[in-house]
Amino acid sequence: MTQPRSTYLDAAGFEMHVTEWGDPEKPAIVMWHGLARTGRDFDEAASALSSRFFVLCPDTLGRGLSAWATRGAADYTFATYGDMAAAMLDHYGIDRFGWVGTSMGGLLGITLAAGALRNRITHLVINDVGPDIPVDSAKRISDYVGNPPTFETVAEYEAWLRRTYAPFGSNSDAFWRRMVDTSLRRTGNGKITVHYDPAIVSLMGENKADLDVWEAYDSVTARTLLLRGEHSDVLAPTIASAMRMRGPCPELVVIPDCGHAPTLADRSQIGLLTDFLSA
């Protein structure tokens, strides 16, 4: 696996952690993770893509090694994330680029491709999310993100992580161990917990207007690919079909044997990304 580089930069007034892969002289790809995850989720895909692209995998504000918000829910908004994304691109001197977004990262990509970064995002991959998230699914996500558990040992945390993210589908032990290593932190009393600020759950509450992206979706002009996990409870088949017929009219690819969300870590999924982003 190609070795990543870890960078910290000032983005819209916050310290932002970015994992870089590949040669900065190559065409750029931004990979943006889901609600309670980190940029390291994309290690396998980013490593493979780095032979052709300069790949940037940021940690969103409040996650991983990036700063936490200073104003809680008031900062955990797509407006702030968009400002940070633009600052990151300016830092690297990137004009046009592709965007791969999983779940929240997909909705943010739609918002930016229709708005502030409309003329800069050339390719958009939306991974297992759409403008209508079922109420039960939103509640499931809100419940576990807003009430992070604590554990005595890393082994207990790993068991919880595998159980909670079982819809990711079949992945190697090495994948899960990396997920553990890059998404835990110690609390003040030495226990193990998740590596994010619980206040990020505001996206499912105070800031849920950010999830209303149908209007933005309909104005996206970037070349678009839509991925859906076969058993996803977040992107319903009816919504995926509607997305296929409007807005950027993307190709829809259903990833077998997984739910929300495909990890983009296996050979076939990486092949889909490579072919699409290279076109």
Secondary structure, 3 states (H helix, E strand, C coil): CCCCEEEEEEECCEEEEEEEECCCCCCEEEEECCCCCCHHHHHHHHHHHCCCCEEEEECCCCECCCCCCCCHHHCCCHHHHHHHHHHHHHHHCCCCEEEEEECHHHHHHHHHHHCCCCCCEEEEEEECCCCCCCHHHHHHHHHHHHCCCCECCHHHHHHHHHHHCHHHCCCCHHHHHHHHHHCEEECCCCCEEECECHHHHHHHCCCHHHHCCHHHHHCCCCEEEEEEECCCCCCCHHHHHHHHHCCCCCEEEEECCCCCCCCCCCHHHHHHHHHHHHC
